Amino acid sequence: MTGRYDATTGFTLTELLVVIGIAVLLLAITIPVAKTITEGNNVARCNAQLQQIGQALKVYHLDYQGVPACHPVDPGTTDSDPAVELTGTRGRTAEIPGLVWLWYSGYLNNKKTLHCPRDVYNQDGAQLEFYESYTGRDPDAQTQSGANYELFNNYKYLSTRGIIDNTDPDYYRQLDRAYFDSGLGIVVPAFDTTWHPDDTTVVTWCDWHADSVVRQDYGQYLVLFWDGSVRSLPEWLFNGAVTPPAGCTPPAAAWRVRPSDMLCP
């Protein structure tokens, strides 16, 4: 009878090997493509999130004539209190990093906006590190000499960068005007309501894609500027451990990066 299955026949060893070989080949082709697509989506999402942060910061600036610094808060006694979730403390005063305040005060609808999709802490739920991709210390950022300058220059977001000399070319590239508090002995934000940052002022940056987004042999950081633009800039501008191209000198501190620095020959 035609079309009847014959149990005595089956695939030969050669046929099985061919099928397995084809399957392995398809996997070898598919997995890198899938990873590329996923990372491309992550970069696009991160770019969009940085733009949302920029927009929220502008709205906040219009409302309060300034930008958020670190806010002391008194968390409640339950884990459901947002301040407890942010700071990891319960019933005692703690500080909420500046950009996080945009979510805490309602200028951002989703706290994940402050968190790069590539950040591994997005997976394990470690709240204390949840915002490190935007508010933490850049481990390789270069610093200036002088008291407390390292405090201002290494952070990815701070309202002031410690420049009190109005003749400094980067004086207006701070989110807040700075002054020296003789009582505290440190440079602090002035919270000047007449202050307006230069459009090229760096707000923050994301370094999670430097291993996947590469141009001219250098990984790229996504950088948010005050004008709302997000630029892809080479990692040697931020990471002191990366050797810059011949003839190029990185800025003294990561926040001093300008959009035009990408044009270094």
Backbone hydrogen bonds in HBPLUS format (Angstrom, degrees):
<---DONOR---> <-ACCEPTOR-->    atom                        ^
c    i                          cat <-CA-CA->   ^        H-A-AA   ^      H-
h    n   atom  resd res      DA  || num        DHA   H-A  angle D-A-AA Bond
n    s   type  num  typ     dist DA aas  dist angle  dist       angle   num
A0009-THR N   A0006-ASP O   3.11 MM   3  5.83 169.2  2.12 120.7 124.1     1
A0016-LEU N   A0012-THR O   3.01 MM   4  6.32 158.7  2.06 152.7 158.4     2
A0017-LEU N   A0013-LEU O   2.95 MM   4  6.18 159.4  2.00 150.2 155.6     3
A0018-VAL N   A0014-THR O   2.98 MM   4  6.22 151.3  2.07 145.8 153.7     4
A0019-VAL N   A0015-GLU O   2.99 MM   4  6.26 161.6  2.02 150.6 155.0     5
A0020-ILE N   A0016-LEU O   2.89 MM   4  6.13 165.7  1.91 153.7 157.6     6
A0021-GLY N   A0017-LEU O   2.85 MM   4  5.95 156.1  1.91 143.1 150.4     7
A0022-ILE N   A0018-VAL O   2.92 MM   4  6.17 154.6  1.98 148.9 155.4     8
A0023-ALA N   A0019-VAL O   2.98 MM   4  6.24 158.7  2.03 149.1 154.9     9
A0024-VAL N   A0020-ILE O   2.89 MM   4  6.16 161.3  1.93 153.9 158.5    10
A0025-LEU N   A0021-GLY O   2.95 MM   4  6.12 156.6  2.01 144.8 151.6    11
A0026-LEU N   A0022-ILE O   2.91 MM   4  6.15 158.0  1.96 150.5 156.2    12
A0027-LEU N   A0023-ALA O   2.97 MM   4  6.23 154.9  2.03 147.2 154.0    13
A0028-ALA N   A0024-VAL O   2.89 MM   4  6.11 156.3  1.94 147.8 154.6    14
A0029-ILE N   A0025-LEU O   3.04 MM   4  6.29 140.0  2.20 142.0 152.3    15
A0030-THR N   A0026-LEU O   2.82 MM   4  5.94 158.6  1.87 148.1 154.8    16
A0031-ILE N   A0027-LEU O   2.95 MM   4  5.82 177.0  1.95 154.1 155.1    17
A0034-ALA N   A0030-THR O   2.81 MM   4  6.01 157.7  1.86 156.7 163.7    18
A0035-LYS N   A0031-ILE O   2.92 MM   4  6.17 157.4  1.97 152.9 159.0    19
A0036-THR N   A0032-PRO O   2.87 MM   4  6.07 156.3  1.93 147.9 154.4    20
A0037-ILE N   A0033-VAL O   2.93 MM   4  6.18 159.8  1.97 150.3 155.4    21
A0038-THR N   A0034-ALA O   2.90 MM   4  6.09 160.7  1.93 148.1 153.7    22
A0039-GLU N   A0035-LYS O   2.89 MM   4  6.07 165.7  1.91 151.8 155.4    23
A0040-GLY N   A0036-THR O   2.88 MM   4  6.01 153.1  1.95 144.0 152.3    24
A0041-ASN N   A0037-ILE O   2.95 MM   4  6.21 150.5  2.04 146.1 153.6    25
A0042-ASN N   A0038-THR O   2.91 MM   4  6.24 148.8  2.00 144.1 153.5    26
A0043-VAL N   A0039-GLU O   2.87 MM   4  6.14 159.9  1.91 154.4 158.4    27
A0044-ALA N   A0040-GLY O   3.06 MM   4  6.25 161.1  2.09 144.0 149.3    28
A0045-ARG N   A0041-ASN O   2.87 MM   4  6.07 158.4  1.91 148.1 154.3    29
A0046-CYS N   A0042-ASN O   2.82 MM   4  5.99 162.0  1.85 150.7 156.0    30
A0047-ASN N   A0043-VAL O   2.87 MM   4  6.03 160.6  1.91 150.1 155.5    31
A0048-ALA N   A0044-ALA O   2.99 MM   4  6.21 159.3  2.03 145.2 150.7    32
A0049-GLN N   A0045-ARG O   2.85 MM   4  6.10 153.2  1.92 149.4 157.4    33
A0050-LEU N   A0046-CYS O   2.93 MM   4  6.18 157.8  1.98 151.7 156.9    34
A0051-GLN N   A0047-ASN O   3.07 MM   4  6.36 154.3  2.14 145.8 152.8    35
A0052-GLN N   A0048-ALA O   2.97 MM   4  6.29 148.3  2.07 142.7 151.6    36
A0053-ILE N   A0049-GLN O   2.92 MM   4  6.25 152.2  2.00 148.4 155.9    37
A0054-GLY N   A0050-LEU O   2.95 MM   4  6.26 157.2  2.00 148.1 154.0    38
A0055-GLN N   A0051-GLN O   2.94 MM   4  6.23 156.8  1.99 149.2 155.0    39
A0056-ALA N   A0052-GLN O   2.88 MM   4  6.09 162.7  1.91 151.0 155.8    40
A0057-LEU N   A0053-ILE O   2.89 MM   4  6.07 155.4  1.95 149.3 156.3    41
A0058-LYS N   A0054-GLY O   3.05 MM   4  6.28 150.3  2.14 143.2 150.8    42
A0059-VAL N   A0055-GLN O   3.05 MM   4  6.35 160.5  2.09 151.6 156.2    43
A0060-TYR N   A0056-ALA O   2.93 MM   4  6.14 162.8  1.96 150.3 155.3    44
A0061-HIS N   A0057-LEU O   2.88 MM   4  6.04 153.4  1.95 141.9 149.7    45
A0062-LEU N   A0058-LYS O   2.94 MM   4  6.27 148.6  2.04 146.7 154.8    46
A0063-ASP N   A0059-VAL O   3.01 MM   4  6.30 151.2  2.10 148.0 155.9    47
A0064-TYR N   A0060-TYR O   2.87 MM   4  6.05 158.1  1.92 157.8 163.2    48
A0065-GLN N   A0061-HIS O   2.68 MM   4  4.79 128.1  1.94 136.1 141.9    49
A0071-HIS N   A0096-ILE O   3.13 MM  25  5.25 153.8  2.20 145.9 145.8    50
A0096-ILE N   A0071-HIS O   2.92 MM  25  5.25 157.8  1.97 138.6 143.8    51
A0073-VAL N   A0094-ALA O   2.76 MM  21  5.56 159.1  1.80 164.2 171.6    52
A0094-ALA N   A0073-VAL O   2.99 MM  21  5.56 151.3  2.07 148.9 158.2    53
A0091-GLY N   A0076-GLY O   3.05 MM  15  5.30 131.3  2.29 142.4 141.9    54
A0081-ASP N   A0078-THR O   3.23 MM   3  5.81 164.4  2.25 114.7 119.2    55
A0084-VAL N   A0081-ASP O   2.98 MM   3  5.36 128.1  2.26 109.2 122.5    56
A0085-GLU N   A0081-ASP O   3.24 MM   4  6.65 155.8  2.30 152.6 159.4    57
A0086-LEU N   A0082-PRO O   2.97 MM   4  6.22 150.3  2.06 147.8 156.1    58
A0087-THR N   A0083-ALA O   2.95 MM   4  5.98 167.3  1.96 149.7 152.8    59
A0088-GLY N   A0084-VAL O   2.83 MM   4  5.24 144.4  1.95 139.8 146.7    60
A0100-VAL N   A0097-PRO O   3.04 MM   3  5.41 120.3  2.41 109.3 124.5    61
A0101-TRP N   A0097-PRO O   3.20 MM   4  6.54 135.8  2.41 147.8 160.3    62
A0101-TRP N   A0098-GLY O   3.01 MM   3  5.28 134.2  2.23 102.6 115.0    63
A0102-LEU N   A0099-LEU O   3.02 MM   3  5.44 146.0  2.14 107.0 116.3    64
A0103-TRP N   A0100-VAL O   2.99 MM   3  5.49 133.1  2.21 109.6 120.6    65
A0104-TYR N   A0100-VAL O   3.01 MM   4  6.33 169.2  2.02 153.1 156.3    66
A0105-SER N   A0101-TRP O   2.84 MM   4  5.77 151.6  1.93 145.6 150.4    67
A0107-TYR N   A0102-LEU O   2.63 MM   5  4.91 129.9  1.87 160.8 172.5    68
A0108-LEU N   A0102-LEU O   3.00 MM   6  5.72 126.7  2.29 127.0 123.6    69
A0106-GLY N   A0103-TRP O   3.02 MM   3  5.06 162.2  2.05 106.4 111.8    70
A0113-THR N   A0110-ASN O   3.07 MM   3  5.68 162.9  2.10 115.7 121.2    71
A0114-LEU N   A0111-LYS O   3.09 MM   3  5.82 158.7  2.14 117.6 122.5    72
A0115-HIS N   A0112-LYS O   2.97 MM   3  4.96 154.9  2.03 114.1 114.6    73
A0119-ASP N   A0116-CYS O   3.00 MM   3  5.35 153.1  2.08 113.0 121.0    74
A0122-ASN N   A0119-ASP O   2.93 MM   3  5.65 162.0  1.96 120.0 126.1    75
A0123-GLN N   A0120-VAL O   2.99 MM   3  5.63 161.4  2.03 116.2 121.9    76
A0125-GLY N   A0121-TYR O   3.23 MM   4  5.88 135.4  2.44 138.0 143.6    77
A0129-GLU N   A0126-ALA O   3.18 MM   3  5.80 135.7  2.38 114.4 124.4    78
A0130-PHE N   A0127-GLN O   3.05 MM   3  4.73 151.0  2.14  96.6 105.7    79
A0132-GLU N   A0129-GLU O   3.02 MM   3  5.14 167.5  2.03 114.4 117.9    80
A0134-TYR N   A0131-TYR O   3.02 MM   3  5.82 165.3  2.04 123.7 128.4    81
A0135-THR N   A0131-TYR O   2.93 MM   4  5.96 162.9  1.96 158.0 162.7    82
A0136-GLY N   A0132-GLU O   3.20 MM   4  4.32 146.0  2.32 113.2 114.9    83
A0138-ASP N   A0154-ASN O   3.03 MM  16  5.74 168.6  2.05 163.9 161.2    84
A0141-ALA N   A0138-ASP O   3.42 MM   3  5.56 167.7  2.44 108.8 112.3    85
A0240-GLY N   A0140-ASP O   2.83 MM 100  5.14 157.5  1.88 125.1 132.3    86
A0149-TYR N   A0146-GLY O   3.34 MM   3  5.77 163.2  2.37 120.3 124.9    87
A0151-LEU N   A0148-ASN O   3.09 MM   3  5.22 132.6  2.33  99.0 111.5    88
A0152-PHE N   A0149-TYR O   3.03 MM   3  5.25 121.9  2.38 100.6 114.5    89
A0153-ASN N   A0149-TYR O   2.89 MM   4  6.04 164.2  1.91 162.9 167.7    90
A0176-ASP N   A0159-SER O   2.53 MM  17  5.22 113.9  1.96 156.0 152.2    91
A0168-ASP N   A0165-ASP O   3.08 MM   3  5.60 164.4  2.10 115.8 120.8    92
A0171-TYR N   A0168-ASP O   2.91 MM   3  5.14 164.1  1.93 120.7 121.4    93
A0173-ARG N   A0170-ASP O   2.96 MM   3  4.92 156.6  2.01 104.5 111.2    94
A0198-ASP N   A0172-TYR O   2.80 MM  26  5.55 162.3  1.83 160.6 159.1    95
A0190-ALA N   A0177-ARG O   2.64 MM  13  5.36 154.7  1.70 164.3 158.7    96
A0179-TYR N   A0188-VAL O   3.01 MM   9  5.73 156.9  2.06 159.8 167.1    97
A0188-VAL N   A0179-TYR O   2.89 MM   9  5.73 163.0  1.92 167.2 165.9    98
A0181-ASP N   A0186-ILE O   2.87 MM   5  5.59 161.4  1.90 158.8 156.9    99
A0185-GLY N   A0181-ASP O   2.61 MM   4  5.59 141.0  1.75 148.9 162.8   100
A0195-TRP N   A0192-ASP O   3.06 MM   3  5.39 162.3  2.10 112.5 117.8   101
A0201-THR N   A0198-ASP O   2.98 MM   3  5.48 162.3  2.01 123.7 125.0   102
A0227-ASP N   A0199-ASP O   3.14 MM  28  4.66 137.9  2.33 143.3 131.1   103
A0226-TRP N   A0201-THR O   2.78 MM  25  5.27 139.6  1.94 147.2 160.3   104
A0203-VAL N   A0224-LEU O   2.81 MM  21  5.54 172.1  1.81 155.4 156.7   105
A0224-LEU N   A0204-THR O   2.93 MM  20  5.53 166.3  1.95 158.1 162.5   106
A0206-CYS N   A0222-LEU O   2.80 MM  16  5.20 156.3  1.86 150.6 158.8   107
A0222-LEU N   A0206-CYS O   3.08 MM  16  5.20 157.1  2.13 151.5 154.0   108
A0212-SER N   A0209-HIS O   3.01 MM   3  5.39 159.2  2.06 112.5 119.2   109
A0213-VAL N   A0209-HIS O   2.85 MM   4  5.79 169.4  1.86 174.0 173.9   110
A0220-GLN N   A0213-VAL O   2.87 MM   7  5.65 133.8  2.08 163.5 168.1   111
A0215-ARG N   A0218-TYR O   2.91 MM   3  5.37 162.0  1.94 147.7 146.1   112
A0218-TYR N   A0215-ARG O   2.96 MM   3  5.37 161.5  1.99 115.6 121.7   113
A0235-GLU N   A0219-GLY O   2.76 MM  16  5.52 149.3  1.86 161.1 157.2   114
A0221-TYR N   A0233-LEU O   2.69 MM  12  5.29 168.4  1.71 159.3 160.1   115
A0233-LEU N   A0221-TYR O   2.89 MM  12  5.29 156.0  1.95 153.6 157.3   116
A0223-VAL N   A0231-ARG O   2.80 MM   8  5.15 163.1  1.82 152.3 158.2   117
A0231-ARG N   A0223-VAL O   2.85 MM   8  5.15 152.4  1.93 147.6 149.0   118
A0225-PHE N   A0229-SER O   3.00 MM   4  5.60 167.4  2.01 168.0 171.9   119
A0228-GLY N   A0225-PHE O   2.91 MM   3  5.59 159.3  1.95 123.1 127.4   120
A0237-LEU N   A0234-PRO O   3.17 MM   3  6.04 163.1  2.20 122.3 126.8   121
A0238-PHE N   A0235-GLU O   2.96 MM   3  5.41 151.3  2.04 113.5 121.7   122
A0239-ASN N   A0235-GLU O   2.79 MM   4  5.75 172.2  1.79 171.8 174.5   123
A0242-VAL N   A0239-ASN O   3.07 MM   3  5.67 169.0  2.08 120.9 124.3   124
A0248-CYS N   A0245-PRO O   3.10 MM   3  5.57 156.6  2.15 139.5 138.2   125
A0256-ARG N   A0253-ALA O   3.01 MM   3  5.50 153.4  2.08 114.1 122.5   126
A0257-VAL N   A0254-ALA O   3.19 MM   3  5.83 164.5  2.21 119.9 122.1   127
A0261-ASP N   A0258-ARG O   2.97 MM   3  5.40 158.4  2.02 114.5 121.5   128
A0263-LEU N   A0260-SER O   2.98 MM   3  5.64 165.5  2.00 120.2 124.9   129
A0264-CYS N   A0261-ASP O   3.21 MM   3  5.70 162.5  2.24 118.3 118.7   130
